[in-house]
Structure formats: structure tokens, C-alpha cells
């Protein structure tokens, strides 16, 4: 009887772990009820992540204005069918939470951290911390880690949840 209970508990735990597994490919949507950024998709441009940008300017296999991501061993990548990945990183040192990405084999900033990304309760986070969207003039919002509020150089920043939206048809893009 104890063996059956143990086997059932193990099977249930395995099913729960599988249900919490990150999707293979996904987009990100900003969630902050009542704000201008509510339900806007994440984009990648000029080595930064944005929300609400008129045109991300990426070269993609299909017409799109949002970024597709995937996680690999704690690293967050922009989806591209290429041998040269574009990896997102965070600089919590002198960058004070800036979120950027490499455009190929280039290095990160001195204090850039490439791993620490995860999905918890359907939301992307970095080392347990969420994000903030900061008004970038007339062309959307730039993304920062929500550690210094507002982000350096910005006045209008909103804490957001980065909701994960699975996609089964990822769009390959080369981001600027």
C-alpha cells in the first residue's frame, strides 16, 4: 500500500513539473492593468527590448512586429534559425538593471549576466525579479529590470508582468 501511495505521489509530482515547464518558443505580453502598456507585445530593436514600438525593424521570415523567445539553461534568446544566437542579458551593476541583447558573437557589458531567466506562474523573470517599462519618447517603452525605480535616465516607468504566450509557429528574425 505504501509503495502505491509513493508511486502515485511521484507520478503527480512529475505531472506538476511537466505542467510548469517552459514552452519551447514564446512571445511576451506586458501585463499592468489600467496602463498604456497593458497587453502590448515585447519587441527587440537596437540591442534593447521594447513594448509598443511602431516598428522593431527586424528582418523576419514573416511580417511581424513582436519578438519570439526561447529559454535554454537559464539563458533567454531571441529566436533565429542561425548558428549565431542573439542572447538577452541584464546588467545589474553600473547598468542598474538595463536589459539588452547581443547581436551575434559580441560580448555583453562588463557586468552583463546572461543566465538567471526563468518562468514562474506564467511570467518571465530574472533572478526572481520582474520588469519595468519606461517611456522612450514617442516610440514605445524600453524594458528594464525592476530594481531601480524609475530606471536611470527615465521619469515615466511602470512595473509590469511579462506574461508568457506560447507559440507553436515561431517566426525567425534577425534583430538590430
Long-range contacts (C-beta under 8 A, 24 or more apart in sequence): 20-119, 22-71, 22-118, 22-119, 22-164, 23-164, 23-166, 23-167, 24-70, 24-166, 25-68, 25-69, 25-70, 25-79, 25-166, 25-167, 25-168, 25-170, 26-68, 26-69, 26-70, 26-164, 26-165, 26-166, 26-167, 27-66, 27-67, 27-68, 27-69, 27-164, 27-165, 27-167, 28-67, 28-69, 28-124, 28-162, 28-163, 28-164, 28-165, 29-162, 29-163, 29-165, 30-133, 30-160, 30-161, 30-162, 30-163, 31-123, 31-160, 31-161, 31-162, 31-163, 32-133, 32-158, 32-159, 32-160, 32-161, 35-158, 35-160, 36-141, 36-158, 37-133, 37-141, 37-158, 37-160, 40-140, 40-141, 41-65, 41-66, 41-67, 42-66, 42-67, 42-69, 42-143, 42-162, 43-67, 43-140, 44-78, 44-86, 44-101, 44-173, 44-175, 45-175, 45-176, 46-176, 47-100, 47-101, 47-102, 47-103, 47-176, 48-98, 48-99, 48-100, 48-101, 48-142, 48-143, 49-88, 49-99, 49-100, 49-101, 49-142, 49-143, 50-136, 50-139, 50-140, 50-141, 50-142, 50-143, 51-133, 51-140, 51-141, 51-143, 51-160, 52-139, 52-140, 52-141, 53-136, 53-139, 53-140, 54-139, 54-140, 56-175, 56-176, 57-176, 58-173, 58-174, 58-175, 58-176, 59-173, 59-174, 60-171, 60-172, 60-173, 60-174, 61-171, 61-172, 61-173, 62-171, 64-171, 64-173, 67-173, 67-175, 68-167, 68-170, 68-171, 68-172, 68-173, 69-124, 70-170, 71-117, 71-118, 71-119, 73-115, 74-115, 74-116, 74-117, 74-118, 75-114, 75-115, 75-117, 76-117, 76-124, 78-173, 78-175, 79-170, 79-171, 79-172, 79-173, 80-172, 80-173, 80-174, 80-175, 81-172, 82-172, 82-174, 86-174, 86-175, 87-114, 88-114, 88-117, 89-113, 89-114, 90-116, 90-126, 90-145, 92-145, 92-147, 96-147, 96-148, 96-151, 96-152, 97-144, 97-145, 97-146, 97-147, 97-148, 97-151, 98-144, 98-145, 98-151, 99-126, 99-131, 99-143, 99-144, 99-145, 101-175, 103-175, 103-176, 119-164, 122-163, 122-164, 123-161, 123-162, 123-163, 123-164, 124-162, 124-164, 125-162, 130-159, 130-160, 130-161, 130-162, 131-159, 131-160, 131-161, 131-162, 132-157, 132-158, 132-159, 132-160, 133-157, 133-158, 133-160, 134-158
